[in-house]
């Protein structure tokens, strides 16, 4: 499974221990923010994002660093303040499913992402009546069932990745046109049984 955000697929996560370390809502939120924006944050700043105390967030940041998902950034001038940054611009979940524990760890991490994405979608549906007609008309939920080969599916996935790549937050935030908003694009393609 790939999230499609990283350069050349992003940082590969195959170790079940790394997947288990990441499979926490606050940790996913922190890593995603740092990967998406390229920002460097303190534990206090990250705590405000994820709704935890700075000490709890500091613990999560240290755990993420232990597994190479974040690292200390250069100091902002105050040597007492720890600043953290991402080590990648995206993640790619790519476990060896024959390795002991890999299936369970992959499932736990994917479940966290899917739960988060479903909640974001439900929140969009709830607030649609308050949105402007422009944004109501722009958002969509789409499902298609196709008859294709594995090679054709790989081609479609590559085209979708290529299509959204120029709009990635990290690269576009400095030159984004007026009226932009952060938009979640969730894409999955898989063979049915």
C-alpha positions in Angstrom: 0.0 0.0 0.0 1.3 3.4 -0.8 0.0 6.8 0.2 1.3 8.3 -3.0 2.7 11.5 -1.4 6.4 10.8 -1.4 9.0 11.5 -4.0 9.5 8.1 -5.8 6.9 6.7 -3.4 8.3 8.2 -0.2 10.1 6.5 2.6 9.4 2.8 2.6 8.1 1.4 5.8 8.4 -2.4 5.9 9.5 -3.1 9.4 6.6 -4.2 11.6 8.1 -2.4 14.6 8.1 0.9 12.7 4.5 0.3 11.6 3.4 -0.4 15.2 5.2 2.8 16.4 3.4 4.9 13.8 0.0 3.3 14.4 -1.2 6.0 16.8 -3.6 8.8 15.7 -1.3 11.6 17.2 1.8 10.1 15.6 0.2 9.8 12.2 -1.1 13.4 12.5 2.4 14.7 13.4 4.2 12.8 10.7 1.7 13.7 8.1 1.8 17.4 9.0 5.6 17.4 8.9 5.8 15.5 5.6 3.1 17.6 4.0 4.5 21.0 5.0 8.2 20.5 5.5 7.8 22.5 8.7 9.8 22.1 11.8 7.9 22.1 15.1 8.4 22.0 18.8 6.6 19.5 21.1 4.4 22.4 22.3 3.4 23.3 18.7 2.7 19.7 17.8 0.7 19.3 21.0 -1.6 22.1 19.9 -2.2 20.2 16.6 -3.0 16.9 18.1 -4.7 17.9 21.3 -2.2 16.4 23.7 0.0 17.8 26.4 3.5 18.9 25.4 5.1 16.2 27.5 2.9 13.5 25.9 3.7 14.9 22.4 7.4 15.1 23.3 7.3 11.3 24.1 5.6 10.6 20.7 8.2 12.7 18.9 11.1 10.8 20.6 9.4 7.5 19.6 9.0 8.6 16.0 12.7 9.7 16.0 13.7 6.3 17.4 12.3 4.7 14.2 13.6 7.3 11.8 10.3 9.0 11.0 11.3 12.4 12.3 14.6 14.0 13.4 15.8 16.9 15.4 15.9 20.1 13.2 18.4 22.9 13.6 17.8 25.0 16.6 15.8 28.2 16.2 18.2 30.1 18.4 17.1 28.9 21.8 19.2 25.8 22.5 16.8 24.6 25.2 14.0 24.2 22.7 13.9 20.9 20.7 12.7 21.4 17.2 11.6 18.4 15.0 11.3 17.9 11.3 10.3 15.1 8.9 12.8 12.7 7.4 10.8 12.3 4.2 8.0 14.0 2.2 5.8 10.9 2.4 5.5 7.3 3.5 5.0 4.1 1.6 3.8 1.1 3.5 5.5 -1.9 1.9 5.9 -4.8 4.3 7.1 -8.3 3.5 3.9 -10.0 4.4 5.7 -13.3 5.0 7.7 -11.7 7.8 6.4 -12.6 11.3 4.1 -9.8 12.6 4.1 -7.9 9.3 0.5 -8.7 8.5 -0.9 -7.7 11.9 1.3 -4.5 11.9 0.2 -3.6 8.4 -3.4 -4.1 9.2 -3.2 -2.0 12.4 -1.5 0.9 10.6 -3.9 0.7 7.6 -6.9 0.6 9.9 -5.6 3.8 11.6 -5.3 5.6 8.2 -8.7 4.3 7.0 -10.5 5.3 10.2 -8.9 8.8 10.0 -9.9 9.2 6.4 -13.5 8.0 7.0 -13.8 10.5 9.8 -12.6 13.3 7.6 -15.2 12.3 4.9 -18.0 12.1 7.5 -17.0 15.6 8.7 -17.1 16.9 5.2 -20.6 15.5 4.7 -21.8 17.0 8.0 -20.5 20.5 7.1 -21.5 20.6 3.5 -24.6 22.7 4.1 -22.4 25.5 5.5 -19.9 25.4 2.6 -20.1 27.7 -0.3 -21.7 26.3 -3.5 -18.3 26.5 -5.2 -16.7 24.1 -2.7 -19.9 21.9 -2.4 -19.8 21.4 -6.1 -16.0 20.8 -6.1 -16.0 18.0 -3.6 -16.9 14.5 -4.7 -17.1 10.9 -3.6 -16.6 8.6 -6.6 -16.5 4.8 -7.0 -16.0 2.8 -10.1 -15.6 -0.9 -10.8 -13.3 -1.7 -13.7 -12.3 -4.8 -15.7 -8.5 -4.4 -16.1 -5.2 -6.3 -15.9 -2.6 -5.8 -13.2 -0.5 -3.8 -15.6 -3.4 -1.6 -16.5 -4.1 -1.0 -12.8 -0.4 0.0 -12.3 -0.7 2.4 -15.2 -3.9 4.0 -13.7 -2.2 4.4 -10.3 0.8 6.0 -11.9 -1.4 8.4 -13.8 -3.4 9.4 -10.7 -0.1 10.0 -8.8 1.2 12.1 -11.7 -2.1 14.1 -11.8 -2.1 15.1 -8.1 1.7 15.6 -7.7 1.8 19.3 -8.8 -0.7 20.2 -6.1 1.1 18.6 -3.2 1.0 21.0 -0.2 4.8 20.8 0.6 5.8 22.1 -2.9 2.9 24.5 -3.5 2.5 26.3 -0.2 4.8 29.2 -1.2 3.2 29.8 -4.6 -0.4 28.7 -4.1 -3.0 30.9 -5.8 -5.6 32.9 -3.8 -8.6 30.8 -2.6 -6.8 27.5 -2.0 -7.8 25.2 0.8 -6.3 22.1 2.1 -8.0 19.2 0.4 -7.8 15.5 1.3 -7.6 13.2 -1.6 -8.0 9.5 -0.7 -7.4 7.0 -3.5 -7.5 3.3 -3.3 -7.4 0.7 -6.1 -7.4 -3.0 -5.4 -8.7 -6.3 -7.0 -12.0 -7.6 -5.6 -12.3 -11.3 -4.6 
